C-alpha cells in the first residue's frame, strides 16, 4: 500500500526502529526490495535518486515504483532522493511520489534554507513529506566513500533550520559517506542523539551501506528512523552475475537479471532485519 513519508516515519517512531530506504533504479531493484519487505512484513521506502536520471529516467521508473507500492502488501513510501533541482522535484510530485528529499547541503546555509522552504511549500499541495540535509557527507551521492572529511551538523543550527523550514525529517551529517567504504567509518552517534532530542524530528542516515550492525543499532536508539541503503545491495547483485558467468555460458539476459534480483533481495532482507530488530 502506498503511504507518505510522514506516515512511515511515524510507524518507525512507534516501533523505535528504522525503516530502510533503498534506491531502486530498475525493476529488478524494485522487485528485490519489495519481496524482502513483504517476506518480513515490514514497511519500506523505495527511492529514486536524481543522479540516476540518465540511466533510469524519472518519467519511466517513477510510475513503475508508484504502481508497485500500491500493489504491495506492506506500507511503501515512494521517495525522491537527493534532489538538487526543484523543477525535478515538481515532476516527481506530479507523478505521485509521497516523499521528497531536497539536498542543498553543498550550498551556503541561507540558500539551503530558502530552497528547502520552497520544497516544503511545493509538497504541501500533495500527499508528500519532506526530508532535507544539513551538513555534508564525506562523499557525494554516487561516489566512493573515504570515511573522512564530513562537515558535521551543528545541533543548534539544526534546531533553527528545522523550525524555519517546517521539514518532516532531517538528514544530519555525523560521519557517514556515500558509496563503498575504503575503511570503517567513525561515527559521532552522540551527535545524532543530541540533534534528535533538540529537534524532535525523525533523523535519516545517508550512506547507510557498510555501517556495522552495532552502529546501526546505536544510531537507531539515538533517533535514526530512516536508513538509506543501496551500494552494498547493488554490489551483491553484481557479484551474483559475475559468479553465474564464471560457472556457465549464459545466453539469456533474464537469467542474469534474476540472479542479481535474488542476491539483492537477500542483501536487502539482511539490512531490514538489522534496521527493524527482527
C-alpha positions as CSV (number, residue, x, y, z in Angstrom):
1,X,0.0,0.0,0.0
2,X,1.2,3.5,-0.8
3,X,1.9,5.7,2.2
4,X,3.7,9.0,2.6
5,X,7.0,9.7,4.3
6,X,5.4,11.2,7.5
7,X,3.2,8.0,7.9
8,X,6.1,5.6,7.5
9,X,8.4,7.6,9.9
10,X,5.6,7.7,12.5
11,X,5.4,3.9,12.3
12,X,9.2,3.7,12.8
13,X,8.9,6.1,15.8
14,X,6.2,4.0,17.4
15,X,8.3,0.8,17.0
16,X,11.5,2.6,18.0
17,X,13.2,1.2,14.9
18,X,14.3,2.4,11.4
19,X,13.0,1.5,8.0
20,X,15.2,1.1,5.0
21,X,15.2,3.5,2.1
22,X,16.5,1.6,-0.9
23,X,17.4,3.2,-4.3
24,X,15.5,1.3,-7.0
25,X,16.7,2.5,-10.4
26,X,15.3,-0.5,-12.2
27,X,12.6,-3.2,-12.0
28,X,14.9,-5.8,-10.5
29,X,15.8,-3.5,-7.6
30,X,12.1,-2.7,-7.1
31,X,11.2,-6.4,-7.1
32,X,14.0,-7.3,-4.8
33,X,13.3,-4.7,-2.1
34,X,9.5,-5.2,-2.1
35,X,9.9,-9.0,-1.9
36,X,12.2,-8.7,1.1
37,X,9.8,-6.3,2.8
38,X,6.8,-8.5,2.2
39,X,8.7,-11.6,3.4
40,X,9.4,-9.8,6.7
41,X,6.1,-7.9,6.8
42,X,7.9,-4.6,7.4
43,X,7.3,-1.1,5.9
44,X,9.8,0.1,3.4
45,X,10.9,3.1,1.3
46,X,11.8,2.8,-2.4
47,X,13.7,5.7,-3.7
48,X,14.8,7.3,-7.0
49,X,17.9,9.5,-6.9
50,X,18.1,12.4,-9.3
51,X,21.6,11.3,-10.3
52,X,20.1,8.1,-11.8
53,X,18.2,10.1,-14.3
54,X,20.5,9.2,-17.2
55,X,20.3,5.5,-16.6
56,X,16.7,5.4,-15.3
57,X,14.5,8.4,-16.3
58,X,12.1,9.5,-13.7
59,X,9.2,9.5,-16.2
60,X,9.8,5.8,-16.8
61,X,10.7,4.3,-13.4
62,X,8.5,6.7,-11.3
63,X,5.1,5.2,-12.4
64,X,6.5,1.7,-12.0
65,X,7.5,2.5,-8.4
66,X,4.1,4.0,-7.7
67,X,2.2,1.0,-9.0
68,X,4.4,-1.4,-7.3
69,X,3.9,0.4,-4.0
70,X,0.1,0.4,-4.5
71,X,0.2,-3.4,-5.1
72,X,2.4,-4.2,-2.2
73,X,1.0,-5.9,0.9
74,X,3.1,-3.7,3.3
75,X,3.3,0.1,3.7
76,X,5.6,1.6,1.0
77,X,6.7,5.2,0.6
78,X,7.9,6.2,-2.9
79,X,10.7,8.7,-2.3
80,X,12.8,11.2,-4.3
81,X,16.3,11.0,-3.0
82,X,19.0,13.7,-3.2
83,X,17.0,16.2,-5.4
84,X,19.0,19.3,-6.1
85,X,16.7,20.8,-8.7
86,X,13.2,22.0,-7.6
87,X,11.9,21.6,-11.1
88,X,12.9,17.9,-11.0
89,X,11.1,17.7,-7.6
90,X,7.9,19.1,-9.2
91,X,8.0,16.4,-11.8
92,X,8.2,13.7,-9.1
93,X,5.3,15.3,-7.2
94,X,3.2,15.2,-10.3
95,X,3.9,11.5,-10.8
96,X,2.8,10.8,-7.3
97,X,5.9,10.5,-5.1
98,X,4.9,10.5,-1.4
99,X,8.3,11.6,-0.1
100,X,10.9,14.0,-1.4
101,X,14.4,14.9,-0.1
102,X,15.7,18.3,-1.1
103,X,19.5,18.3,-0.9
104,X,21.0,21.7,-0.6
105,X,23.8,20.5,1.7
106,X,26.6,21.9,-0.5
107,X,25.0,25.3,-0.8
108,X,25.6,28.2,1.6
109,X,23.3,27.9,4.7
110,X,20.9,30.7,3.7
111,X,20.4,29.3,0.2
112,X,19.8,25.8,1.5
113,X,17.3,27.2,3.9
114,X,15.5,29.2,1.3
115,X,15.3,26.4,-1.2
116,X,14.2,23.9,1.5
117,X,11.3,26.3,2.4
118,X,10.3,26.2,-1.3
119,X,10.4,22.4,-1.3
120,X,8.1,22.2,1.7
121,X,5.7,24.7,0.2
122,X,5.6,22.6,-3.0
123,X,5.0,19.3,-1.2
124,X,2.0,20.8,0.8
125,X,-0.1,20.6,-2.3
126,X,0.5,16.8,-2.5
127,X,0.3,13.9,-0.1
128,X,4.0,14.1,0.4
129,X,6.5,14.5,3.3
130,X,9.8,16.4,3.0
131,X,13.3,15.5,4.1
132,X,16.3,17.8,4.0
133,X,20.0,17.7,4.7
134,X,22.2,19.9,6.8
135,X,25.9,19.5,6.9
136,X,27.7,17.4,4.2
137,X,28.8,13.8,3.9
138,X,32.4,12.7,3.2
139,X,31.5,11.9,-0.4
140,X,28.7,12.9,-2.7
141,X,25.9,10.6,-3.8
142,X,27.2,8.0,-6.2
143,X,30.9,8.4,-5.2
144,X,33.4,6.2,-3.4
145,X,33.3,6.8,0.3
146,X,36.5,7.9,2.1
147,X,35.1,7.9,5.6
148,X,36.7,11.3,6.2
149,X,36.1,14.9,5.5
150,X,32.4,15.4,6.5
151,X,31.0,18.7,7.6
152,X,29.3,17.7,10.8
153,X,25.8,19.1,11.5
154,X,25.7,21.7,14.3
155,X,22.8,20.7,16.7
156,X,21.8,24.3,17.5
157,X,21.8,25.2,13.8
158,X,19.7,22.1,13.1
159,X,17.0,23.3,15.5
160,X,16.7,26.7,13.7
161,X,16.8,25.0,10.3
162,X,14.0,22.6,11.2
163,X,11.8,25.2,12.8
164,X,12.2,27.7,9.9
165,X,11.7,25.2,7.1
166,X,8.9,23.0,8.6
167,X,10.5,19.8,7.2
168,X,9.3,16.4,8.4
169,X,12.7,14.7,8.6
170,X,16.3,15.7,8.8
171,X,19.4,14.1,7.4
172,X,22.3,15.3,9.6
173,X,26.0,14.7,8.9
174,X,27.7,12.6,11.6
175,X,30.5,10.7,9.8
176,X,28.8,8.5,7.2
177,X,29.6,8.7,3.4
178,X,28.0,7.6,0.2
179,X,29.3,4.6,-1.7
180,X,31.7,1.8,-0.8
181,X,33.8,2.4,2.3
182,X,37.5,2.1,2.0
183,X,37.8,1.9,5.8
184,X,35.3,1.6,8.7
185,X,33.6,4.9,9.2
186,X,34.0,6.7,12.6
187,X,30.5,7.9,13.5
188,X,29.6,10.6,16.0
189,X,26.4,8.9,17.2
190,X,26.2,11.1,20.3
191,X,25.6,14.0,17.8
192,X,22.7,12.0,16.4
193,X,21.2,11.7,19.9
194,X,21.6,15.4,20.6
195,X,20.1,16.5,17.3
196,X,17.2,14.1,17.8
197,X,16.5,15.4,21.3
198,X,16.8,19.1,20.3
199,X,14.8,19.0,17.0
200,X,12.2,16.4,17.9
201,X,12.3,15.1,14.3
202,X,12.9,11.7,12.9
203,X,16.5,11.6,11.6
204,X,17.9,9.9,8.5
205,X,21.2,8.1,7.9
206,X,22.6,8.7,4.5
207,X,25.5,6.5,3.3
208,X,23.9,3.6,5.3
209,X,25.6,0.8,3.3
210,X,28.6,-0.7,5.0
211,X,27.9,0.6,8.6
212,X,28.3,-2.1,11.3
213,X,25.2,-3.7,12.9
214,X,26.3,-2.3,16.2
215,X,26.5,1.3,14.9
216,X,23.1,0.8,13.2
217,X,21.6,-0.2,16.5
218,X,23.1,2.6,18.4
219,X,22.1,5.1,15.8
220,X,18.5,3.8,15.9
221,X,18.4,4.0,19.7
222,X,19.6,7.6,19.3
223,X,16.9,8.7,16.9
224,X,17.5,7.4,13.4
225,X,14.3,6.4,11.8
226,X,15.2,6.1,8.1
227,X,18.4,4.5,6.8
228,X,19.4,4.9,3.2
229,X,20.9,1.8,1.7
230,X,21.9,1.0,-1.9
231,X,25.6,0.5,-2.7
232,X,26.1,-2.9,-1.0
233,X,22.8,-4.2,-2.2
234,X,23.7,-3.3,-5.7
235,X,27.2,-4.8,-5.3
236,X,25.5,-8.1,-4.1
237,X,23.6,-8.2,-7.4
238,X,26.8,-7.5,-9.4
239,X,28.7,-10.3,-7.6
240,X,25.9,-12.8,-8.3
241,X,26.0,-12.1,-12.0
242,X,29.8,-12.5,-12.0
243,X,29.6,-15.8,-10.2
244,X,26.9,-17.1,-12.7
245,X,29.1,-16.1,-15.7
246,X,32.1,-17.9,-14.2
247,X,30.1,-21.1,-13.9
248,X,28.3,-21.2,-17.2
249,X,27.9,-19.6,-20.6
250,X,24.6,-17.6,-20.1
251,X,22.6,-17.0,-23.3
252,X,19.6,-15.1,-21.9
253,X,19.8,-11.7,-20.1
254,X,16.8,-12.5,-17.9
255,X,18.8,-15.3,-16.2
256,X,21.4,-12.7,-15.2
257,X,18.7,-10.3,-14.1
258,X,17.1,-12.9,-11.9
259,X,20.4,-13.9,-10.3
260,X,21.0,-10.2,-9.5
261,X,17.5,-9.7,-8.2
262,X,17.7,-12.8,-5.9
263,X,21.0,-11.7,-4.5
264,X,19.8,-8.1,-3.9
265,X,16.7,-9.4,-2.2
266,X,18.8,-11.4,0.3
267,X,21.0,-8.5,1.0
268,X,18.1,-6.1,1.5
269,X,16.4,-8.6,3.8
270,X,19.5,-8.8,6.0
271,X,19.6,-5.0,6.2
272,X,15.9,-4.8,7.1
273,X,16.4,-7.3,9.9
274,X,19.0,-5.1,11.5
275,X,17.1,-1.9,11.0
276,X,13.9,-3.3,12.5
277,X,15.4,-5.5,15.2
278,X,14.0,-8.7,13.8
